[in-house]
Amino acid sequence: MRALLQRVTDARVSVGGAVIGEIGQGMMILVCAMQGDTEDHAHKLADKVSKLRIFQDEAGKINRSLLDIGGAALVVSQFTLAADTSRGNRPGFSNAAPPDQGKALYEAFARDLSLLGVPIATGRFGADMQVSLTNDGPVTIWLDV
């Protein structure tokens, strides 16, 4: 699975003008299931995300995790993270998992992250969403598991 993490002071996702998910301090997580991914990948990604030390400690060092700070996560599916831009000018998305599998793995990732103790909010799989956030730092990290 692939994820783009952004440390945020706040984030929200809307569908049709209505806010469907919102968090304060924590992480905005764009997530994509790739061809060949399994629930084990979703679990490993959730475990890594929950423990990744990208928040500042009392000394100003980036040394605390999402769990350490009691932060939340806004989890939004984004198949375009699978974009292949190696040929031509139009990205290809054949590396993304098929929609049914992608949805199941997206939901498994969100569930696993919640079970690890991270409060979550989510987008809506397959919907046309509008996402807004305040990137803190800015800190943005790409993960593949």
Steps between C-alpha positions, in 0.01 A plus 500: 500500500604854440430805714578869502506636856473865590543631853208737551354740752157431346346326199156431356341321207171595336270334251237708323571797726444305824790427735515123553828475691702746708793492742715737702871431558626181343550355153329534168552159334439446131506124443506275192480122475733369230481185286593201716434667835335298778350571842846432642626804307216709646589385852873572453424845363268581793762383749773708333283811480393480865863486618670729248673776695425821309369724780708730717588421859548755779851580369372569148646177358293288262477209740134425579244278330132546429428276799740699720322830434146357508446627145237392250516386139290599201519203263406565137523253211695626200563257215702766315793421732548199270567727201758378252646798317791319336354523148332790329311779670193315623543305826400135503332346803522128425727453805207582730297213645159441340225711663343223712838391637613862541192584705542194723868580565428870560238401757735243656773765537260746666363228731850380596615855574194552721561169681854620576347791692502780243173695471410510132274677256465385142406611155261306277660243269445583133331834567598836356645652816635839593782486754638795694777501756759706675833323451708551815870551434447421218560131561403261219616137480453230236466138619490173309450168684 
